[in-house]
């Protein structure tokens, strides 16, 4: 096949051209043609469910949602946080998990992904039994999001089935082929991964409604920038993708799944070699490919996907440490079984196995050649699978290099992505002064939430304080004087919860959407009444936080513009009778001051932006004074 590589490269060039047309015109036909043109290689065509067909507007919305940390309850985690494309769609930042015994440094320890700091239904920090007031770690390492579209079931245990059911209505949305959609709706509500206790989809949707898309991220890819510049709010992006601006979990899932179905990593040296380019792989890689084909490795890691999507017990640890697939099926025969991952882009991963415990192929070879951990009566019959030491170098080279798509490694389209806030947090929160120890040592100040303008969910936490004592958060725009923040305002006093010297508290401090605050500093410090501290007052360190606009328009919104001329929520740049109708419909729907509470524009005396009552008589008075274009 001497001409095949040229044909393929022409197809790829055509795909890039079609993408440009889709980007400029939003043409669904061009977007579809893009991915049809990509199907010239060994990988099978990507199947899009009939209930969720490919459109360019839906794909780019999914890409924006996938990388937006505001999808999490505290704006610290995006889907992409655990699925960095340059790491093969997995997490390069490994979190230490102490395993079932809760004791670090023992045999059941894991290396997994970071999640959020534990919080209750009110979004107050709540110490976790294992991680206390530190970021939690997930129970398993992150599987790759790249090429996940081919799997009939997702997650290590396969609990995301191919039948996608609306998590709110219970209706079947996609009868078959919807594993990606099923997977998407799990993490946003998980109180470990992205949510807080009892988080629901109402909270997710209401937050997105008032959040500027990707406001925390920088270095937007071209397609993302074009979409947000054209449709600068989530309701507008959803309307473009689905016909109206309603934000629902099913639509979130379908958009993100559509994006993930376009992450086709089919330009590896092996792909090019199989299409006739004999120079695409080195001699050692070709040798490794030959050895691989003639080994039992290829039984589970079947080309071209280099997985058979099976669930197998490798005896990494005793069965009772993590029952794996049995948790989904209920069958004891599935105890300790986990999904076979693809070997594609394995060379970009920071660790291997669902436990994340191996970071070197030599460790993997040694494990597969060994007996495995005891206590696994159903260890897979194929094991052990030894690769002779003289052959390991060639096989390793093949897996780690010949199966790596350079676009994934270099994060180029369609694997490009923005820079996340979490990758540059040092810009925004720094220690700016010492504290004063109390009965339990130095009180801890928690400041990991982005301080972006308009963040109604900004909060500062307290830990390691005297429980039951009065705690007050001091806030100032000036640095501390002799180690003490002289406050412009305070939150509290409040009683520190907990017991003994493990007291904790949370101060909520919504940040207004005021462009004049961009770049300003705010200094935060906790003071706790504590007889064990010098002078009877313990103090946390002072933390300086930079308020920032982010990638959005931070000019103040028009408070009365909550609907269009027909009373449909969303705003249209004009305060009109439609806004009046919308206010009538909102009476009593949410308490005053609730984040994202449309219609809470005044107090009872008609003063704008009050927080005392939801759509009171004062709101109507204020609205009458705003009639006309927003300014």
N, C-alpha and C positions, 0 to 999 in steps of 0.2 A: 504493500500500500504506500508507494513512495510519495503520492500527492496528498495523502490524507492530512498531514500537519498543516499544509498551506490552506486546505479547505476549512479546517477547523479555525485557524487564525482569522480567516476572512469572515467566518461566522461570528467570531467574537467581536471583530471590528464592527460588523453589521449590528450586533447586539448593543454596542456602546452608542452607535448612531441612533438606533431606535429608542434607547433610553433617553437620549437628549431630546428627541421629539416628544416623548411622553412627559418629560419634565417641563418642557415649554408649553405644551398644550393640554396636559392632563389627559391624554388620549388613552383609554383603556385598551384599545386594539393594539396600539404601539407597545404598551406594557406587556401584553400577552405575547406579542411577537418577539419581544426581547428574550423571554425565557424559552420560547420554542427554539429560537436560534441557538440557545446555549446547549440544547440537547444533542450535540453532535458527538459526544464522547461516550465512555463506557458506562457512566451512571444512567440509571433508568429515568424516564421523564418524571417530573414532579407532578403529582396529582393534587389539584385543588378541588375541595368538596363542592358539589353543585350548590350547596347552601351558602358557600362563602367563596365565590369566584374571585379571581385576581383582578384588581383595578389598581391603577397607579396612585390614586388619592388614598386608597385604603392602605396600600403598602407603605407610603411615606408617613401616614398617621401612625401606623404600627411601629415604624422605626423611631419616631419621636417619642411615643409612649414607652418603648422598650428601654430607651436611654434616659428617661426623665426620672430623677430622684424624687420628684414631688409626688410620684405615684405611691410612695411609702407614706406612712402616717406622720413621720417626723422629718421627711425630706432628706434622709440620709442614705437611702438605698433605692437603686433602680433595678429592673430586671438585669440590665447589662452589667451591674456591679459584680455579679457572680458569673457572668458569661462574657468576659472580655474577648473580643475577636482575636486580638494578637496573641492570646494565650490558647488559641484553638477553640474558642467559645467556652472556656472554663475559667476558673478563678485563680489568678496567679498569686493572690494574697491568702496565705493559709492561716486559718485560725486554730488555736489549740483547744481541743475539746477533751475533757478528762475521761470520757467514756462512761459506761454504766456505773462504775464504782464511785464516780465523782472525785477521784483522787488523781491529780496530775502525776505524770512520771511512772505510770504503771502500764501493764501489757495491753490494756484495752483502750489506750489513748487514741484519739483520732486527729487528723489534720483536715479541717473542713473549711467552710466559708463563714465570714462574719455576718451577723444579722443586726438587729436593732437592740438598744437597751430596753429591757422589759418595762412595760407601762400598763396601767390599768385602763378601764373603759373611759375614764375621764382624761386620759393621756398624762396622768401623773406618773412619775417614775416609781417603780415597784421592784425592790430587790429580788433578783432571781435566786433560788436556792443554790445554784451552781455558779452563776456568773455575777451574782450580786448586782452592782450598778455599773458593770462593764458591759460592753457589747456582747450579746450572746453569740454562740457558734451553732451552726446547723449540725444535725446528726449524721449527715453524709456529705461527701464532697460533691461539688456541682458537676453534673453531666454536661456535655457540650451541647450548645444551642445550634451549632453549625451542623448541617445535614440531619437535624432532628426530624425533619419533615418525612423521612422515610420510615420512621419507627411506628409500628401499629399501636404501641403503648409506651408511655413515657414515665420518667422518674426511675430510679434504680430498682424499685419494686413493681413498676408498671401500673401504679394506681391511677394514672391518667389514661383512661380508656379511649377507644376510638369513637365512642358515642359521646357527643358533647351535649350536656344538659345545662340549660340556663340555671345558674345557681340561685336566682331569685324566684323565678316562676316554677321551676321544676320541669319545664317543657323540654322535649328533645329538640335541639336546634340543628344538630348535624347527626344523622343516623349512623354514618360510618365514615371513617377517615378524619375524625376530629380530635385526634390525640393532642395535637398542639394547642387547640382551643381549651381542651380539658386541663392541660398543664398550666396554662396562663393564669387561670382563676384561683390557683392555690396560694402562691406566695403573697399577693397583696393583703390577704386576710390573716396570714400566719403571724402569730404574736412573737415569733422568733425571727422570721425573715424580713417582713416589711410592715407589719401592722402592730396593733396593741390589742389587749384583751377585748374581746367582743366587738372588734371592728367589723363594720358591715359595708355593703356596697353603696348605701346612701352616703356614708362618710366619704368613700372614695370618689363618687361622682360629684358631690358638692365641693370637694376640694379642687378637683380638676376644673370645675366650672369657673372658679375665680383665680386659677393659677395660670400665669403666662407660660405657654409651652416652652419647655427646656430653658426656663429662666435661670437655672443654676449652672448650666453647662456653657462651655466656651468652645470655640473652634468647630462650629457647626459644619457638617458636610454640605455640599452644594445643594443637593436635593432637599434636605431639611430646611436650609436657609430660604430657599425659594418658596417652599410651602408655607412657612411661618410668616414670611414677609407678605405673602398674598392673603393668608388667613391667620391673623395673629392671635386667635383665641381657640381654646379647645372646642367650644360649641360650633365655631365656624369650621374647624377642621373636621369635626364629626358630621356636620351638615354636608360638606363637600364629599365625604366618603360614603355616607349612608342616606342622604336625602333630607335629613333634618338634624338639629343640634342636640338631640337627646343623647346623654352619656349613660350607657348601661354596661353591666359586666359582660354581656354577650358581645356587644360591639367592641369593647376593649379587647376581649379575647380574639375576636375575628380579625381585628386590625393587626395585633401583634403576631398572630399566627400567619397572616398573609406576608408580613415582613420576613418572618423566619423561613417561610417556604421559598424565598428568593435567595437564601444563603447557600447557593450551590457551589461547593468547593471542588471543582472538577478540572483544575489546571495544575495538578501535581506533576512532577516528573514521570510518575508511573502512568498517569492518564495519557501524557504525550507519547510515552514509550509504547503503550498499548495501541495507540493510533498510528503507529508507524515511524515515529521519530526515534531511531535506534541510538541516537546520541543523548537522549533526554536523561537517561540514568547512567551512572558511572559503572565501570566493570564490577566493582565491589557490590554496588546496589543490585545489579543484575544477578550476581551470585547469591545475594541475600534473598532476592525474589524467588530464585529457583529452590533454595533450601526451604523457604517459607511454604511454597506450594506443596512440597513433598513431606511436610510435617503435619502433625495434628493441629498446629496453630490455625491452619486454613479451614478446619472444620467449623470452628466457632466464628473466626474472623474471615468470613467468606468474601472474596472479591465479587463485585467491584466496591461494595459498601464497606467491606472489611468488618462486618458483623453479620450475624444471622438473627439478631434481635431476640435471641433465646435468653432464658434465665437459668443460671447454673450456680451450684454450690462449689466454690473453690477452696473451702476450708481455710479461709484467711484467719478466722478466729473460731472458737467454739460456737455452735449454733445458737446458744441462748444469749449471746451478746447482742445480736441483731437478727431477728427471725426473717427479715427480708420479705420475699415474695409471699410467704405464708400469711403475713399481715393483710394481704389483699385477697388471697384465695381462700384462706382458712384451712388449707390442706397441709397436714404435717409433712407431706412429701416435698413441699416447697420451702421448708425451713432453711434459712441461710442462703437462698438463691437470690442472685442479683443479675441485672441486665448485662449482657455482653456489650461493652462499648465499642464504637468504631475505632480503628487504629489510625484513621485519617487525621492528620494534624496532631498526632500524639507527640511529635517532636516539639510542639509549642507548649505543652502542658507542664505545669509546675509539679504535679504529682500524679500517681497512678493508683487505681483501685478506688472503690467507694469509700474506703477509709482514709484515702490520701496518704497512706503510710510509706509508699515507695516513691523515690524521686530519681531513680537511676535504673536503666534497663538491666544492668547487671543484677540488681536486687530482684527484678521481675524474673529473669532467667533462673536465678537460684531458687526462688519460691516455687516456680512451676516444676522444677526438677525434684522438689522435696516432697515429704509426706503430708504437709499441711498440718494445721492445728488439730489436736485431738478433740473428740466430742462432735464429730461430723459423720454420722452413720450414712448420710445420703450425699457424701462428696461425689462430684461428677465422675462417672466411670471412665472418662477420657484421661483423667489425670493419673499419674504425673505426665507432663509433656516436656521431656528434656531436649535442650538444644546443646549439642556438643560444644565445649568451650572454644575449639578452633573455628567454629561456625558462627559464634555469637556476634563477633564484630561485624560480619557481613549482614546478618539479619537485623542487627541494631541499626546499622546505617540505612538499610532499606526502610525500616519502619519510621525512624526519626527524621529522615531527610527526603526519601523518594515519595513519601505519602503526604508531604507538606505542600499546601497550595501557597505560593508566594504572595498572593493577594490577601490571604488570611494573615500571614506573618507580617505583612507590611501595612495591613489595615487600609487597603485600597478598595474602591467600589467593587461589589456591593457590601464589602466588609468594613467600610469606613465608619467612623463614629465620632461623636464629640468628646471633648475632655470633661470628665465628671467633676463636680464640686469636691467630692471625696478625694480626688487626686491632687487637690490644691488647697486643702483646708488651712494649711499653715498661714495662708494669706489673711485669714479672717479672725482667728482667735489665738491670742498669745498671753502667757502669764506676764503680768505687769506689776506685781508687788507681792511681798511675803504675807503670810498669815500668822495667826496666834493659836497655838495648840490649846486644846481643851482636855476634858476628861478622857477622850478616846484618841487623842493625838490631833493632828491638823484636820479640820473639817474639809471635806472634798467639795469642790465646785465643778459641776458638770456643764460644759458649754460646747456641745458637738452639733447643735442645730444651726443650719445656715441662717445668717442674719440678713436675708434679702428683704428689700422693701416690699411691703404688702404681705409678709409672712404672718398670718394670723395665728399660726401654731408655734411661734417661737417660745422657747421655755429655757429656764436655767434650773439645774438640779442641785440638790444638797445630799451629801452622804457623810458617814462617819461622824455624826454629831450626837450630842446628848439627847436621847429620846425623851419626849415630853416637855422639852424646853422650848421657849419662844425663839423662833428663827425669823430673821428679817433680811431681805435682799436689798442692798443699797445699789442705786443706779446713778451714775454721774457721767457728764461729758468731759470731766476733768480727771487727771490721774490721781492716785491716792496721795494723801499727805501724811507722812510718817507712818506709812503702811495702812492707813485707814481711808476708805472711800467716803468723802463728804457728799451725801446724796443730794441729787436734784429731785429724785423721787424714790419711793420705796415700794416693795411688795411685801405685805405682812404687817405686823407679826403673825406668824402661824405656828402651830404646835408641830414639832418634828415627830413624825410617826416612828414606829419601830419599838425596840426594847434596848435597854442598857445604853451602850455607846455606839449603837448601830442606827442612830436616828437618821431619818431622811425626809426630804420635802421637795416640792416642785413649785416654782414661781412662773406663772404664765405672763408673758409680756408681748402682746401683739404689736407688730411693727407697722406703722401706717405707710401707705403708698404715697410717699411724699418725696419728690425728686430732689428737694433741697437737702435731704438727709444723706444723699449718696456720698460715700467716702468718710462720713463722720465716725468718730470713735464713741463707744459707750463702755464704761468701766463698771464691772459687777463684782460685788463682794457680799458674802453671807456673814452675818453676825448672829451668834447664838448665846443666849443667857446660860452661863455654865460656871458654877462655883469652883470647878477645877481649873479654870483658866485665870491667868493674871488679870486682876481687876474685875473678875466675874464675867468676862465676855470673851468667847472664842471667836476667831475670825478665819474664814477661808482665805486662800490666796486671792489676789485681785486678778481678774481676767479682762483683757481688753478685746473687745469685739468690734470689727469693722462693719458698719452698715453698708450694704452695696445694692445697687440697682439690679445688676445682672443683665442678662440679654433680653431686655424688655423695655417698653415705654413706661417710665415710672411717674409720668404726670398723673395728677389726681383724677380719678374717674368722676363722671357726672353722677352724683348720688341719686338723682331721681330717675335716671335712665335705666330702668330695670326690665323693660319689655319693648316689643315693637308696637306698631299701630293697632295690632289686632289683639294685644294683651298677652302675647306669647313671651315668656321670660327669655331674656338674653340681651336686650338693649339694642337700639338702632341709631344712637347718636342724637336722638330727639326726645325731649320730654313732652309727652302728648297724652291724649285721652286713653291710649292703650296702656300707659303706665298706671293711670288712675284705676283702670279695670284690674290690672295685675295686683295692685295694692289691695283691692277689695278681696281678691281671691286668696291673698296671703295672710289675711287677718288670723292671728292665733296659731299659725303653722309652725312657728319656732320662737323661742324666747329671745328677748332683746339681747344684743351683744353676742349671739351665737355666730361663730365664724362662718362666713358664706351665707348669712341670713339675708336674702334679697328682700328689700323693702324696709329694712330697719335703718332709715335715713335720718331720723330726727328724734328728739325727746318730746315730751308732752307739750312743750312750749314752742315747737316749731324750729328749734335750733338744729341745724344740720349735723349729721353724724353722731347723734346721741346714741346711747346704748341702753336706755332704760326700758323701752317697751317696743314690741313688735307691731309696726303699723298702727300707731296710736293716732289720736286726733291731730297731734302735732305733725305727724308724717304728712297728713293731707294738707295741712297749712303750708308745710315746707314745699310740697309738690306744686301747689298753686303758684308759689313764688318762683319756681324753676321752669315753668312752661316755656318751651322754645328750644332752640338748638343748644346742645351741650357745648361748653367752652372750657 
